[in-house]
Amino acid sequence: MKKKRIYVIVIILAVVVLGLIVLASYIEKKNSVVNDFKGVSMYIKDASLSASGLTLSINNDSSKAISLNDQYDIERQVGNKWYKVPYQSLSGSKLQSTTTDVSAKSDGEAFIKIDWTKSYGILDAGAYRLTKSFMTPGGNTYNLAVTFEIKNS
C-alpha cells in the first residue's frame, strides 16, 4: 500500500514538473516574438549609440495609435541565443511611470532617449538588443527589438 502511494506521488510530481517545463517554454517563446505588428518599427537614431545609452525612434505607420511605457530589457547575444542582461539597480524596481503615445500613420513617430547606466551599468563590448513592448487601444501587447553592437573604446 505504501509503495503504491509513493508511486502515485512520483507520477503526479512528474506530470507537474513536465507541465511547468512546457509552460515556461511557451512563455519564453511568446516573449521572444518581436517586431510582429505590421507598420510599427523601432530604430536607433543616427549617431546616438554609446556604451551608456541611445535614442530610439519609434515609427508607427499602422492604422492604430500605440502606447509605450519606460520599461525595456537589454539582452546580450551569445552564439545564436539572446540572454537578458542582469538588472543592476539598487532601487529594486525598474518600473517607471512615463507613457509615450505614438499616433497612427503620418504623425506616428516618437523619440525616446534611454540611459541604461542606472539599470544595467556601462555595457561591455558585444552584440546586444533592446526589447520594448507597446500596447494597442484594444489592450494587446506586442514586442519590438533593435539590435546594436558595443565596440571596445
C-alpha positions in Angstrom: 0.0 0.0 0.0 2.8 2.4 0.9 4.7 1.6 -2.3 1.6 2.3 -4.4 1.1 5.7 -2.7 4.7 6.7 -3.3 4.4 5.6 -7.0 1.3 7.8 -7.4 3.0 10.7 -5.8 6.0 10.3 -8.1 3.8 10.2 -11.2 1.9 13.3 -10.0 5.2 15.2 -9.4 6.5 14.2 -12.8 3.3 15.5 -14.5 3.5 18.8 -12.6 7.2 19.2 -13.5 6.6 18.4 -17.1 3.7 20.9 -17.2 5.9 23.6 -15.7 8.6 23.0 -18.3 6.0 23.2 -21.1 4.5 26.4 -19.6 8.0 28.1 -19.2 8.9 27.1 -22.8 5.6 28.6 -24.1 6.1 31.9 -22.2 9.7 32.2 -23.3 8.7 31.6 -27.0 5.8 34.1 -26.7 8.2 36.7 -25.3 10.8 36.1 -27.9 8.5 37.1 -30.8 9.5 40.6 -31.8 8.6 43.1 -34.5 5.4 41.3 -35.4 3.0 44.2 -35.6 2.8 45.4 -39.2 3.5 49.1 -39.5 5.3 49.6 -36.2 9.1 49.6 -36.1 11.9 50.8 -33.8 15.3 52.1 -34.9 18.3 53.7 -33.2 18.6 57.4 -34.1 21.8 58.1 -36.1 24.9 58.7 -34.0 23.1 58.3 -30.7 24.5 54.9 -29.6 27.1 54.7 -26.8 28.1 52.3 -24.1 25.7 54.1 -21.7 22.6 54.6 -23.9 20.9 55.5 -27.2 17.9 57.3 -28.6 15.1 55.2 -30.1 12.9 56.2 -33.0 9.5 54.6 -32.8 7.7 54.7 -36.1 4.0 54.0 -36.4 2.7 53.6 -39.9 -0.2 51.4 -38.8 -3.8 52.4 -38.5 -3.8 52.2 -34.7 -2.3 54.5 -32.1 0.1 52.8 -29.7 1.3 53.4 -26.2 4.8 52.6 -24.7 6.0 52.9 -21.2 9.5 53.4 -20.0 10.3 49.8 -19.4 12.8 47.9 -21.6 15.1 45.0 -21.4 18.6 44.6 -22.8 19.7 41.2 -24.0 23.2 40.1 -25.0 23.8 37.7 -27.9 25.9 34.6 -27.0 26.2 32.3 -30.0 22.8 32.3 -31.7 20.8 32.9 -28.5 19.8 36.1 -26.6 20.2 36.2 -22.8 18.8 39.0 -20.6 21.5 41.2 -19.1 21.0 41.2 -15.3 19.3 44.3 -13.9 21.7 46.1 -11.5 19.6 48.9 -10.0 19.9 49.3 -6.2 16.4 50.7 -6.0 14.9 47.3 -6.5 12.4 48.4 -9.1 12.7 49.3 -12.8 9.1 50.4 -13.2 8.7 53.9 -14.2 5.5 55.9 -14.8 6.0 57.8 -18.1 4.0 56.7 -21.0 4.7 57.7 -24.6 1.8 57.7 -27.1 2.5 57.4 -30.8 -0.3 58.3 -33.1 -1.1 56.4 -36.2 0.0 57.0 -39.8 1.9 60.1 -40.9 2.1 61.7 -37.4 3.4 58.4 -35.9 6.9 59.0 -34.8 8.4 59.4 -31.3 11.9 59.6 -30.0 12.8 58.1 -26.6 16.2 58.7 -25.0 17.4 55.7 -23.0 20.3 55.9 -20.5 20.8 52.4 -19.1 23.6 53.2 -16.7 21.3 53.2 -13.7 19.7 50.0 -14.7 22.4 47.9 -16.4 25.7 49.9 -15.9 28.1 50.5 -18.8 27.8 47.7 -21.3 30.9 45.8 -22.3 31.8 45.2 -26.0 29.5 42.8 -27.7 26.2 42.3 -29.6 23.0 43.4 -27.8 19.4 44.0 -28.5 17.0 46.3 -26.7 13.4 45.0 -26.4 10.4 47.1 -25.6 6.8 46.4 -25.6 3.8 48.5 -26.7 0.1 48.3 -26.3 -2.7 48.9 -28.8 -6.0 50.6 -27.9 -7.6 47.1 -27.6 -5.1 46.2 -24.9 -3.0 43.8 -26.9 0.7 43.8 -26.2 3.5 43.4 -28.8 7.3 43.5 -28.6 9.8 45.5 -30.6 13.5 44.8 -30.7 16.5 46.6 -32.1 20.0 45.1 -32.3 23.2 47.0 -31.8 26.9 46.4 -31.1 29.1 48.0 -28.5 32.7 48.2 -29.6 35.8 48.4 -27.5 36.6 52.1 -26.8 
